[in-house]
Amino acid sequence: MDSSLNAARRSRELREVAELSDRRLDVLVVGLGATGAGAALDAASRGLSVAAIDAHDLAFGTSRWSSKMVHGGLRYLAKGQVDVAYESAVERGILLRRTAPHLVKAHPYVLPLTPDVSRSQAAMVMTGYRLGDALRAAARTPRRLLPGPSRLSPERTRRLAPVLRADGASGRLRGGLLSWDGRLLDDARLVVAIARTAAAHGARILTRCRALRLTGNGADVRDELTGEEFTIRARVVINATGVWSGELDPRVRLRPSRGTHLVLASRSLPGLIAGLHLPLPGESNRFALVLPQHDGRVYVGLTDEPVDGPVPDVPEAPEEDVRTLLEVLNRVVETPVTREAVAGAYAGLRPLLAADGRTSDLSRRHAVFAGDGVVTVVGGKLTTYRRMAEDAVDRAVAHANLRAGRCRTRRIPLIGAGPRPSNVPPRVTDRYGSEADAAYELVKAHPEEVGLGLTAGDLLWSVLHEGALDEGDLLDRRTRIGLVAQDRERALAATREVLHRTSRP
C-alpha cells in the first residue's frame, strides 16, 4: 500500500471509519506522537485493522520538543536503573542499524574538563562512559556505528569545540572526555516516517480528529476541520496521548516535567563540531547539552522543572529557564553568549509517572494500564518509543483477545531507510533517505528558497506525501523553520503559495 499521507487520503479514510457502523476495527490508537504512531505500525504489521487519530498533527506534542538525542541510557546507569539503560541501548541500536539509519546517526560529545569538574568527578564520568560502551556491546551495536569513549588533550578538545575558554580565573582547561551517542536530524521527521510506514501497512492515519471520550467499544470523536462528530468503533483503544493521557483515562497520575531548549542564531558558537555536555552547578549526574545543527543553529538545553496545573497544547519556555541555560553555557565559552543571540526557544513536557521527589529523579520507565476496553501507555522516552508501542499492543491483543502474530517492528525499516541514491545532493539525501530521487524532482521543479536551505519543492513534498495540511504543519513540524519567529515570518508567503497551489482542483 502507498505510504503517502495527504488531505485526499485523510478525507477518504475518515469517511471509511465513520461508516463502519456494522463492524469494528481491531485497534484504535489515540495520539500520533512517536509512541502512538509506533503502536499503529506495530498493530497494522501484525495484520490487525487499525486507525490512529490525533486532535492536532503528527508529532504535535512532546515528540517534537526533544533534545534530538537517541541515547543509550547512561544517565539511568548512574541511578542504578540498569534495565532502563539496557532497554535504551537496545532501542538505539535498532534505530542506528536497521529501522532509521537515514534519520539517526552517531555524534560526538565532549565534556570539557574545566575547573568546575574535579578530577574525581571526571574519573566517575569516564567510568560511566565505559559502562555505557559495555551496554553498547551487550546491545550488539557495532563499534563502527558508535565509537567508544576516550580522553582528549586540551588541544584536541578545542579543535572539536574552539569556543571553549582555554584559561579561566580559576584555572586552565585540562582537556575533555569524548563520548558518542545517537542523534536525530529531526525528531518530528522520525514520527512522520513511523506514521507513513504504518500507513503503508494499512493503518488509517487521521490528524485533526479529536477523541472526545473513550468508551468500552471505541471512541466518540470530532473532525476538527468540519466539526462533525461521530463514533469510531474498535475492539480495543490504545491511549498514547502522553501528557494528556489522564484526560482520557482517570487511572493515570502524571507529574509533567518541563524541558526547555534555546535556539542560538547561526555563528553564535563558531566552529563547534561536537556536542557539549556541561555539568549543572550543584548536581553530580546532570548535564546541560549543547548541540550544533546542520543549519548553523545551536540548541542548548535542557531544564527539568515540575509543571502544575492544566497541560497547555504548546508549552512556553520561561525567561528564568533561558537565563539558567545561558549562565551554564557562559561558564565555559571564551566569548559570552548574550540574550540577543537567543533566536528562539522551545519547551516540551515529559509525561513522567507521578511519585514523590524531584522530577529530575523520577524514573523514565514506561507503564501500561489496561481495563474496560482501553490500554494506556505512559512514561518512557523518545528513544524507546518502539518498545513502548510493542508493550502496548501486546497488552491490547491480550486484553481484547485479538488474533495477531508477534511484534515485527524490530525488523521493519521505516520509510526512507533503503539505499540512498548517489546522484542527489547530500542535503536532500540526509532529509529523505531512499526517497531522495523523487523528492529532488520536486526540489528542482520548485527551487524557491523558503528558509534553512529548504525550497518550495520540500514543502510540496510534505503536502503531497507527509500529511501536512496547513502552515503550522509545514513550518513547525515537517520543517523547523518556525523555531525562530523571524524565519517563520519570512517563510509565510511561500508557504501559503504552496498550500494554495496544492488546493487547486
NUPASE-341692 format. One record per residue (C-alpha): residue in one letter; x, y, z. Coordinates in steps of 0.02 Angstrom, whole numbers, plus 50000, padded with zeros to 5 digits. Last residue first. Example, Ala and Ser with C-alpha at 12.3 -4.5 7.8 and 13.67 -1.06 7.14 Angstrom:
// NUPASE-341692
s506844994750357 a506154977550390 
END
This chain:
// NUPASE-341692
p495675105649586 r496755119049669 s497215115549850 t499015110949807 r499395128149735 h498595137349880 l499605127150006 v501215130749910 e500795149249897 r500425149850083 t502135142550121 a503005155050005 a502145169650092 l502455162650267 a504335159450250 r504925176650306 e503775176250458 r504405159150510 d506205164650497 q505825179750607 a504945168850737 v506365156250753 l505775138550791 g504585140350643 i505875134650515 r505915117550596 t505235108150445 r503865094950436 r503405100550614 d503355119450640 l503405126950466 l502435114050366 d501175107950494 g500935125650559 e500585132350385 d499215119550348 l498805101750297 a500455092150303 g500145073450280 e501905068350229 h501675063750045 l500855077749945 v500925091650074 s502675087250136 w503325085249958 l502625102349914 l503565109850061 d505195102350000 g504845108849824 a504565126349895 t506375125249949 l507385121450105 g509115128650142 l508585134050316 g507245145350239 v505945146350100 e507055145349947 e506225144549775 p506855128749689 h505145122049632 a505505109949488 k507215105349555 v506525102449730 l505075092349660 e506255080949564 y507355080049719 a505935072249818 a505825057649696 d507685054249699 a507825057249888 e506585043549934 s507995032049991 g508505044450125 y507365059650127 r508235072850233 d510035067150227 t509795062550044 v509195080150003 r510605089450092 p511835076950021 p511435082249841 v510695068349732 n511655057149611 s512105043549735 p510355037449776 r510205031149955 p509865012849990 g508325009750099 a507835018550262 g506685031350180 i505065024450252 l505475015050411 p506364998350404 i505364984050483 r506484971950577 r506224976850759 t504424980950710 r503854962850693 c502854960450855 r502074943250870 g500564937450773 a498774942650799 r497084935450844 l496314947650966 n495784942951142 a495344961051184 h496514962251334 a497814950351262 v497964959851097 a497924976551189 r499294971051309 d500434965651167 v499994981851076 a500524992451225 d502134982651253 e502614984251070 a502225002851069 m503325005751221 r504704995551139 r504595006150981 y504565022751077 t506155018351172 t507235032751111 l505815045251130 k505615042451316 g504625032051440 g503075037351534 v501335032351478 v500395018351388 t498515017051411 v497515001751357 v495635004151348 g494254990951330 d493674992451509 g495414989851583 a497264990451541 f498725000751607 v500465000851528 a501975008851610 h503555016951546 r505185018351641 r505975035651637 s506095035451827 l505865051351927 d507425059751994 s507375075151882 t505535076851929 r506055079652109 g505355068452244 d503735058752271 a502945049552127 a501875053151974 l502325044451812 l503265056151698 p502455062651538 r503885074251485 l503315091751437 g504205101151298 a504915118651289 y505555129051145 a506685143951124 g507115156150986 a508455167450915 v509465167651076 a510965178051021 e510155193651095 r510235185851269 t512115186151253 v513325171751226 p514945175751317 t516535173951214 e517765160851275 v516445148151324 v516415137851486 r515415147151619 n514415155551482 l513475139551443 v512845136851621 e512315155151637 l511445154651467 l510465139351522 t509875147451683 r509395163751598 v508325154951468 d507495144351602 e507055160251700 e506325167751542 p505005154251532 a504945142551381 e503125140651332 p502145124451319 v501065121451163 d499405112451192 p499455117651375 v499305104951517 p498195111551657 g499015114251827 d500755110251889 v502385108451795 p503955101451875 e505615108151807 d506965098651713 t507955110651606 l508865106551447 g509585112651341 v510595122351214 y510215120251029 v511425127750902 r510935134850733 g512055132650583 d510795122950476 h511665106450513 q511375108850698 p512615110750841 l512105102651007 v512465109851179 l511775098951318 a511625103251502 f512205089851621 r511525080651772 n512465067551871 s513275076652018 e512195092152027 g512675108152121 p513105117651962 l512495108651806 p513915099651717 l514095104051532 h514005090351400 l514495097851232 g514065092351056 a515505090950936 i515925101950787 l515825119650856 g516735131050733 p515765146750777 l514645146950932 s513415161150897 r513785159750711 s511995154650672 a510715160250800 l510515150650961 v508945140250989 l508715137951175 h507955122151247 t506735119951391 g506225103451470 r504655104451576 s504175089751687 p502435082551696 r501895073351854 l500675060251794 r499295050351875 v498355038751758 r496795029651817 p495695044051753 d496005038751571 l495555051551437 e496145067451523 g497475057251613 s498355053551449 w498645072051407 v500505071451450 g500705057051327 t499195054051216 a499515035651184 n497805028751232 i497645012051144 v495815007751112 v495164989851097 r493824980950997 a493524996650895 r492055007650846 i492405025350788 t490945036350837 f490395052650755 e490525071450773 e490665083750628 g491565099950669 t492225101350491 l494115103050513 e494175096750693 d493315080450646 r492595075450814 v492725058850903 d491725047051014 a492865032451049 g492945013551037 n491894999851114 g492195001651300 t492075020251277 l493385033851261 r492855051951259 l493055067251148 a494435059551040 r494955073350919 c495245070750732 r496375084050658 t497565070050601 l496965053150538 i498205039250497 r497245023850435 a498395008950459 g498634997850306 h500474992850315 a500995007750208 a500025018750328 a501075012150473 t502645016350373 r501945033850346 a501645035850532 i503405029950577 a504195041450448 v503175056350509 v503695052450689 l505525052150638 r505255068550546 a504665076450710 d506285071150796 d507415079650668 l509215075350625 l509125063150767 r510615059350875 g511435043650938 d512855043551064 w514735045351067 s515885050351209 l517425061551222 l518075067351391 g518985083851385 g520625092951412 r521315101451567 l520565118651528 r521545130451638 g521215137851809 s520115148251924 a520025164451826 g519885154751665 d521055148951529 a520685139251369 r518885145151357 l517875133951243 v517255140751076 p518525130150982 a517495114451018 l518145099550919 r519845107650893 r519745114351071 t519645096851144 r521055091251031 e522205104651102 p521685101851284 s522065083251263 l520605071451247 r520145055751347 s519175042451254 p517445034751236 g516965021151109 p516365022950931 l514545020150882 l514175013750708 r515895005950678 r515844999650858 p514414987950811 t512794988750912 r512584971550988 a511544977651137 a512854970051253 a514194979551157 r513264995951175 l512974991851359 a514854989751379 d515075006751297 g513905014051429 l514965006051564 r516465014551485 y515565031251484 g515085028951667 t516885025651715 m517345041351619 v516055051051721 m516755044551885 a518535048951836 a517985066451786 q517085068451954 s518655063052046 r519715075251946 s518515089351987 v517455097351852 d517145115951885 p518985119451846 t518585114451667 l518715096951597 p517615099351445 l516335085251422 v516365082451236 y515015074151132 p515245065150966 h513765060350856 a513145043550793 k511725044950668 v509825042850668 l508745048650522 h509415038550374 p509875023950487 a508035022650537 t507445004550559 r509004994050543 r510674998350618 l510505015250703 l508675013350753 i508894995550817 g510485000550909 r509615014850999 e508245002651050 v509494990751128 a510445004551218 s508825011751287 e508254994751350 y509954992351432 a509815009051522 v508055005251584 d508604988151647 v510154995351730 q509185008151831 g510585010451959 k510415029351958 a512065031951866 l511515018551743 y509975028851706 r511035043551650 l511965032351527 g510335027251443 g510965023651268 h510365039551190 v509385044551037 m509605063351055 k508585076550964 s508475086351128 s506595083351123 w505195095451082 r504455086750929 s503905070851019 t503155080551165 g501605086151071 f501175089550888 a502195074850822 l500895071150686 d499535084250691 h498125090750800 a496745080750885 d497625064650840 i496945048450769 a497585031050730 a496505018150640 v496964999850636 s496404983050565 l497594969850632 g498824960450522 r500294960750642 s501064974950540 a499494985250575 a499694983350764 d501534987950767 l501345002350645 a499875009850741 a500825007350905 g502335016350834 a501235030950779 g500575031650956 t502305030251034 a503125043150920 g501725055850934 l500095052050849 g498855050550993 v497325039351007 v497565022050932 l496005012350880 v496274993650864 d495284979150792 l494104989950694 r492274986550720 r490804981450614 d489054987350566 s489325005950592 l490985006550499 e490425022250406 a491455034450511 v492995023750481 e492785024950292 r492405043550290 l493995046950388 e494915036050263 r494335045950112 s494595063050191 r496335058450254 r496835051350085 a496335067449998 a497225078350126 n498885069350111 l499865054350177 s500915044250056 s501395026650112 d500565017849964 m500005000050000 
END
